[in-house]
Amino acid sequence: MMVSPMREVEHEKKSVPPLSQSRHSDIACETLYVCKHVQGARLGESQPAARGTEIHRVLATYIDHLVRTKRATDLEVFDSLMGTVGAEAREVLEKFGRC
């Protein structure tokens, strides 16, 4: 059985650093948060990582908009956000926008 990265940290009784704005955005990916902020790993940004960050940024912005406006979808806003990303990220995001 695979144990989540956060559970491993709790098991090892390491202290978790205080939450900051950068840590808050990293916590969306549990593995990234543990590697970067708990274990202190230095992570370089590859093209796939940059694309993932771009996709996460767009989705987070879109979801925040939906929550704020209390809507289930808003394709006009989604399409405008898609205009800010590269071709590879757009290809992935198009699958989300038409669900």
C-alpha positions in Angstrom: 0.0 0.0 0.0 1.4 3.4 -1.0 1.6 6.0 1.8 0.9 9.7 0.9 3.9 12.0 1.2 2.3 14.1 4.0 1.7 10.9 6.0 5.4 10.0 5.6 6.4 13.4 7.0 4.0 13.0 9.9 5.4 9.5 10.6 8.9 10.8 10.6 7.8 13.6 13.0 9.4 16.4 10.9 8.2 19.9 11.5 6.1 21.4 8.7 7.2 25.0 7.8 4.6 27.8 8.3 2.3 28.5 5.4 3.3 31.4 3.0 1.8 32.4 -0.3 4.2 30.4 -2.3 3.7 27.3 0.0 -0.1 27.8 -0.3 0.1 27.5 -4.1 2.5 24.5 -3.9 0.2 22.7 -1.5 -2.2 22.0 -4.4 0.2 19.2 -5.3 0.9 17.3 -2.1 4.1 15.7 -3.5 5.5 19.0 -4.7 4.8 20.6 -1.3 6.6 17.8 0.6 9.6 17.7 -1.7 10.1 21.4 -1.9 9.1 22.7 1.5 9.5 19.8 3.9 12.4 17.8 2.4 14.1 21.0 1.0 14.6 19.6 -2.5 15.7 22.1 -5.1 13.5 21.6 -8.1 14.4 22.8 -11.6 11.6 23.8 -13.9 11.4 21.6 -17.0 9.1 22.3 -20.0 6.5 19.8 -18.8 6.6 21.3 -15.3 6.2 24.8 -16.7 3.2 23.6 -18.8 1.7 22.0 -15.7 2.1 25.2 -13.7 0.5 27.1 -16.5 -2.5 24.6 -16.6 -2.9 24.7 -12.8 -2.8 28.6 -12.9 -5.6 28.7 -15.5 -7.7 26.1 -13.7 -7.3 27.8 -10.3 -8.2 31.2 -11.8 -11.3 29.7 -13.5 -12.5 27.8 -10.5 -12.0 30.9 -8.3 -14.2 32.8 -10.8 -16.9 30.2 -10.8 -17.0 30.1 -7.0 -17.0 33.9 -6.8 -19.9 34.2 -9.3 -21.7 31.1 -8.1 -21.8 29.6 -11.6 -21.3 26.0 -12.8 -19.6 27.1 -16.0 -18.6 30.2 -17.8 -17.1 29.3 -21.1 -16.5 32.9 -22.1 -14.1 33.4 -19.2 -12.6 30.0 -19.8 -11.9 30.8 -23.4 -10.3 34.1 -22.5 -8.0 32.4 -20.0 -7.1 29.9 -22.7 -5.8 32.8 -24.8 -3.0 33.3 -22.2 -1.4 29.9 -22.5 0.9 28.1 -24.9 -0.3 25.5 -27.5 0.5 22.4 -25.4 -1.3 23.7 -22.4 -4.2 24.8 -24.5 -4.5 21.3 -25.9 -4.9 19.9 -22.3 -7.2 22.7 -21.2 -9.6 22.2 -24.1 -10.6 18.9 -22.6 -11.6 20.7 -19.4 -13.6 23.4 -21.1 -16.0 21.2 -22.9 -16.9 18.8 -20.1 
